[in-house]
Amino acid sequence: MAKILAVDDDLSILEIYKEIFVKAGFEVRTAEDAVSAVTLYQQFQPDLLVLDVDMPAGGGQKVFDRLRNLLQTATPIVFSTGMPESVQNLAKLANVAVLKKPVTPDLLIAEVKRLLRLP
């Protein structure tokens, strides 16, 4: 079972992610900020991250930078944001997708499966 770490400062969005991913057969953990996201990443070792871009303490961009530069990981990342243009430069990178909020469950699962190369 693939493991997903969803990071967003909006608790209601995290609950929605949890419901969507559990229903689709994934194991899910959530974090509310960049610092706990990096800590949880190291403990949980997820197969994929869903990151909100705009969060307190640096947001998704900071988590992305830490994982790619410090931990040297190529874990697939889905950025979920109201302003996709703010991370459009990252969308060109391997293992990165950028989705505009609000994201539909079907689109989210399709993108996760594509990045994880699941049927």
Backbone torsions as a table, in degrees:
resi	resn	phi	psi	omega
1	MET	NA	126.6	-179.9
2	ALA	-70.5	145.4	-178.6
3	LYS	-108.9	134.1	-178.2
4	ILE	-123.7	135.2	172.5
5	LEU	-109.0	117.3	178.9
6	ALA	-104.0	130.8	-176.3
7	VAL	-126.0	120.6	178.9
8	ASP	-159.6	145.7	178.8
9	ASP	-84.4	-5.1	177.4
10	ASP	-97.9	110.6	-175.6
11	LEU	-62.3	-32.5	-179.8
12	SER	-68.3	-34.6	176.8
13	ILE	-67.6	-40.2	178.1
14	LEU	-61.4	-39.4	177.7
15	GLU	-63.1	-41.0	178.8
16	ILE	-64.3	-45.4	177.8
17	TYR	-57.5	-46.1	-178.6
18	LYS	-56.4	-49.5	-179.1
19	GLU	-60.4	-46.4	-178.8
20	ILE	-61.2	-48.4	-174.4
21	PHE	-72.8	-38.3	178.4
22	VAL	-63.6	-44.5	178.1
23	LYS	-58.6	-34.1	-178.4
24	ALA	-85.5	1.2	174.9
25	GLY	91.7	20.1	178.6
26	PHE	-101.7	154.8	170.8
27	GLU	-90.0	132.3	-172.4
28	VAL	-127.2	139.4	167.7
29	ARG	-127.8	155.7	-179.3
30	THR	-129.7	154.0	175.2
31	ALA	-139.4	151.0	-174.9
32	GLU	-103.6	-6.2	179.4
33	ASP	-155.4	172.4	-174.8
34	ALA	-62.7	-41.0	-176.8
35	VAL	-65.1	-50.7	179.9
36	SER	-68.3	-27.3	177.6
37	ALA	-63.0	-44.6	-178.9
38	VAL	-68.2	-42.1	177.9
39	THR	-61.1	-49.6	-179.3
40	LEU	-64.1	-36.2	177.6
41	TYR	-56.5	-46.3	-177.4
42	GLN	-66.6	-33.5	179.7
43	GLN	-78.7	-46.1	-170.5
44	PHE	-84.7	-28.2	-178.0
45	GLN	51.3	60.4	-178.1
46	PRO	-68.9	158.4	176.9
47	ASP	-84.1	-19.2	-177.7
48	LEU	-158.0	150.2	175.5
49	LEU	-118.5	143.8	168.9
50	VAL	-113.8	118.4	-174.5
51	LEU	-118.6	132.8	167.7
52	ASP	-78.2	142.5	-178.2
53	VAL	-81.5	-43.9	-171.3
54	ASP	-99.9	94.4	179.8
55	MET	-136.9	159.4	173.6
56	PRO	-62.6	157.2	177.6
57	ALA	64.7	34.7	171.0
58	GLY	106.4	-29.3	176.4
59	GLY	70.3	-169.6	-174.8
60	GLY	-61.3	-33.8	179.6
61	GLN	-62.2	-41.6	-179.8
62	LYS	-67.1	-42.3	177.7
63	VAL	-61.0	-46.3	179.4
64	PHE	-57.0	-49.5	-178.9
65	ASP	-60.1	-44.1	179.7
66	ARG	-61.4	-47.3	-177.3
67	LEU	-65.4	-45.0	-177.2
68	ARG	-71.5	-42.6	-173.5
69	ASN	-88.8	-48.6	-176.6
70	LEU	-77.8	-50.0	-174.4
71	LEU	-91.9	-6.5	177.7
72	GLN	53.6	41.6	-178.7
73	THR	-104.0	147.7	177.5
74	ALA	-111.6	27.1	178.7
75	THR	-54.1	130.8	178.4
76	PRO	-59.3	143.1	-178.3
77	ILE	-132.3	133.0	171.4
78	VAL	-108.8	116.3	173.9
79	PHE	-86.7	128.3	177.7
80	SER	-116.5	116.2	-171.9
81	THR	-149.6	152.3	174.2
82	GLY	-75.9	-19.2	-178.9
83	MET	-125.2	76.8	-177.0
84	PRO	-57.8	-28.4	-178.7
85	GLU	-62.6	-23.2	-178.8
86	SER	-69.4	-19.8	178.2
87	VAL	-126.6	20.2	-177.0
88	GLN	-58.8	-33.3	179.2
89	ASN	-62.7	-29.8	179.9
90	LEU	-77.7	-24.0	-178.2
91	ALA	-63.2	-20.5	-179.7
92	LYS	-78.8	-16.3	-177.1
93	LEU	-75.9	156.0	177.5
94	ALA	-66.4	145.2	176.3
95	ASN	64.8	25.9	178.6
96	VAL	-129.6	135.3	173.9
97	ALA	-129.2	148.4	177.9
98	VAL	-123.1	121.3	179.1
99	LEU	-118.2	142.3	179.4
100	LYS	-87.7	130.9	175.4
101	LYS	-75.0	148.9	-6.4
102	PRO	-74.3	136.8	-178.0
103	VAL	-93.7	134.4	176.7
104	THR	-78.7	147.1	179.0
105	PRO	-54.9	-41.1	-178.3
106	ASP	-62.5	-44.6	-179.9
107	LEU	-65.9	-42.3	-179.9
108	LEU	-61.4	-49.3	-180.0
109	ILE	-64.2	-40.4	179.2
110	ALA	-61.0	-42.5	-179.0
111	GLU	-68.9	-40.4	177.9
112	VAL	-62.4	-46.7	-179.9
113	LYS	-64.2	-37.6	178.4
114	ARG	-63.1	-47.6	-178.5
115	LEU	-66.3	-33.8	179.6
116	LEU	-88.1	-2.0	-178.8
117	ARG	57.4	45.9	177.5
118	LEU	-100.8	152.9	-180.0
119	PRO	-68.3	NA	NA
